[in-house]
Amino acid sequence: MVLCGITPGIQQAVIAIRAAQAAIEKGLSQDEVLAIAKQTASFAGSMRKNLVAMLDHVGLHRYLGIQSTSALFGERADLVHYTSALRNPVLSNGKNYSGGANMARIDYLWQSASSGLKTEIDVLPNDAVFVPLGPSVDSVFERMVAERVLERSRVLIGLPHPSGANAERIAYFCERKDRAALSNKTNPDSLDQRRALIIKCIRQLDRSSARA
């Protein structure tokens, strides 16, 4: 599995640095230090809890043969590659870049995202499944699919971004909140369609794995 966010945030960068410092103090090798920093900081904080809730709700844990996708951040980290469309932390006016601008349509952002991701795709297994997080990252993968960099069947497009700012969308996506209780900022029809599409894609992956 490849979990792809927008860009490492300030919180994640600080967590990664602290984890690396602690690993260095233990005398670990450079490769071990980097692995620990990446695993500790990737989607850390409330994002990780939200992400696990959504991935479990659409049944990704069953496809992977684990009890919960929370294991991807612990004992089954061997099943996952964490990355982001923009590899290094990107800020906008001193705050985390939230992907407001369409990365697939702005040349600078597209070149940065596509070049980094293509490098990673080239060294990942051919059967890797990509999970873009949020509409901005979806747009990058949709363009990559259109340019035949990836097969559409290997990309689970449609997951809301796991940021705490998306709490209502996440709650509805996970069917924890009724449609009638939603604010006018949340589009339930869109979320229903996206959830159904992801579940369909996972079921198709299950069938493909069974045939293999």
C-alpha positions in Angstrom: 0.0 0.0 0.0 1.2 3.5 -0.8 -0.4 6.2 1.4 0.1 9.6 -0.2 -0.7 12.9 1.5 -0.3 16.5 0.3 3.0 17.4 1.9 4.6 16.8 5.3 3.2 19.3 7.8 5.1 21.3 10.4 3.9 18.9 13.2 5.1 15.9 11.2 8.5 17.5 10.5 9.1 18.2 14.2 8.0 14.7 15.2 10.4 13.2 12.5 13.3 15.3 13.8 12.7 14.3 17.4 12.4 10.7 16.5 15.6 10.9 14.5 17.5 12.5 17.3 16.4 9.8 19.8 17.4 7.1 17.4 20.8 8.7 16.8 21.4 8.9 20.6 20.8 5.1 20.7 23.6 4.6 18.3 21.4 3.2 15.5 22.6 3.2 11.8 21.6 5.9 9.4 19.1 3.6 7.6 17.5 2.7 10.9 17.3 6.3 12.0 15.6 7.3 8.7 13.1 4.4 8.9 12.2 5.2 12.5 11.7 8.9 11.7 9.5 8.1 8.7 7.3 5.6 10.5 6.9 7.7 13.6 6.0 10.9 11.8 4.0 9.8 8.8 0.4 11.0 9.3 1.1 11.4 13.0 -1.5 13.0 15.4 -5.2 13.1 14.7 -4.7 12.4 11.0 -3.5 8.9 11.7 -6.7 8.1 13.8 -8.9 9.5 11.1 -7.1 7.7 8.3 -7.3 4.4 10.0 -11.0 4.9 10.6 -11.7 5.6 6.9 -9.5 2.8 5.6 -11.0 0.2 7.9 -14.5 1.4 7.1 -14.0 0.7 3.3 -12.5 -2.7 4.1 -8.9 -2.2 3.2 -7.8 -4.1 6.2 -9.6 -7.2 5.0 -7.9 -6.9 1.6 -4.5 -6.7 3.3 -5.4 -9.6 5.7 -4.9 -7.6 8.9 -7.3 -6.8 11.7 -7.0 -3.0 11.3 -5.0 -0.7 9.1 -3.6 0.7 12.3 -1.1 -2.1 12.0 0.4 -0.3 9.0 1.9 2.2 11.5 3.3 -0.6 13.7 3.8 -4.3 13.3 2.8 -4.4 9.6 4.7 -1.4 8.4 6.3 -3.8 5.9 3.0 -3.6 3.9 3.0 0.2 3.4 5.0 3.0 1.9 4.3 6.5 3.3 4.8 9.4 0.9 3.4 12.8 -0.2 2.7 14.4 -3.5 5.1 17.2 -2.5 8.0 15.4 -0.9 9.3 18.2 1.4 7.3 20.4 3.7 5.5 23.2 1.8 4.1 26.3 3.6 1.7 29.0 2.4 1.9 32.2 4.4 3.6 30.4 7.2 1.0 27.7 7.5 0.9 24.1 6.2 0.0 24.1 2.5 -3.5 22.5 2.4 -3.7 21.8 -1.3 -6.2 24.6 -2.0 -4.6 25.2 -5.4 -5.0 22.3 -7.8 -1.5 20.7 -7.9 -2.2 19.1 -11.3 -2.9 22.4 -13.0 -0.1 24.6 -11.6 3.1 23.9 -13.5 5.5 24.3 -10.6 3.5 22.1 -8.2 2.7 19.5 -10.9 6.4 19.2 -11.9 7.4 18.9 -8.3 4.7 16.3 -7.5 5.0 14.2 -10.7 8.8 14.0 -10.8 9.0 12.8 -7.1 6.1 10.4 -7.4 7.3 8.9 -10.7 10.7 8.2 -9.1 9.0 6.3 -6.3 6.6 4.5 -8.6 9.6 3.2 -10.7 11.0 1.4 -7.6 7.8 0.2 -6.0 6.3 -3.2 -6.7 4.1 -3.4 -9.9 1.1 -4.5 -7.8 1.3 -1.6 -5.3 -2.0 0.1 -4.5 -2.0 3.9 -4.2 -4.2 5.8 -1.7 -4.2 9.5 -2.4 -5.5 11.6 0.5 -7.9 14.4 -0.4 -9.0 16.1 -3.7 -5.7 17.9 -4.4 -3.8 14.6 -4.3 -6.6 12.9 -6.2 -6.0 15.4 -9.0 -2.4 14.5 -9.3 -3.1 10.8 -9.5 -5.9 11.3 -12.0 -3.5 13.1 -14.3 -0.9 10.4 -13.8 -3.5 7.8 -14.7 -4.5 9.9 -17.8 -0.8 10.0 -18.8 -0.6 6.2 -18.3 1.9 6.4 -15.5 -0.4 4.2 -13.4 -3.4 1.9 -14.0 -6.6 3.3 -12.7 -7.4 0.0 -10.9 -4.4 0.5 -8.7 -5.5 3.9 -7.3 -8.2 4.3 -4.7 -9.4 7.8 -5.5 -12.0 9.6 -3.4 -10.9 9.4 0.3 -11.4 12.7 2.2 -8.2 14.2 3.6 -7.7 12.9 7.2 -7.1 16.4 8.6 -9.1 17.3 11.7 -10.5 20.2 9.7 -12.5 17.5 7.8 -14.1 16.0 10.9 -17.7 16.2 9.7 -16.8 14.8 6.2 -14.9 12.0 7.8 -17.7 11.2 10.3 -20.2 11.0 7.4 -17.8 9.0 5.2 -17.5 6.5 8.1 -21.3 6.6 8.5 -21.1 7.8 12.0 -23.1 11.0 11.3 -26.6 11.1 9.7 -27.2 13.1 6.5 -29.8 15.2 8.3 -27.3 16.4 10.8 -24.7 17.7 8.3 -23.9 21.3 7.8 -24.3 22.9 4.3 -20.5 22.7 3.9 -20.6 18.9 3.5 -21.9 17.3 0.2 -23.3 13.9 1.2 -24.0 12.7 -2.3 -20.4 13.2 -3.3 -19.1 11.4 -0.3 -21.6 8.5 -0.9 -20.4 8.2 -4.5 -16.7 8.3 -3.5 -17.1 5.8 -0.7 -19.0 3.4 -3.0 -16.3 3.7 -5.7 -13.5 3.0 -3.3 -15.3 -0.1 -1.9 -15.9 -1.3 -5.5 -12.2 -0.8 -6.4 -11.1 -2.8 -3.3 -13.5 -5.6 -4.2 -12.0 -5.7 -7.7 -8.5 -5.9 -6.2 -9.7 -8.8 -4.1 -10.9 -10.6 -7.2 -7.7 -9.9 -9.1 -5.6 -11.2 -6.2 -7.7 -14.4 -6.1 -7.2 -15.0 -9.8 -3.4 -14.5 -9.3 
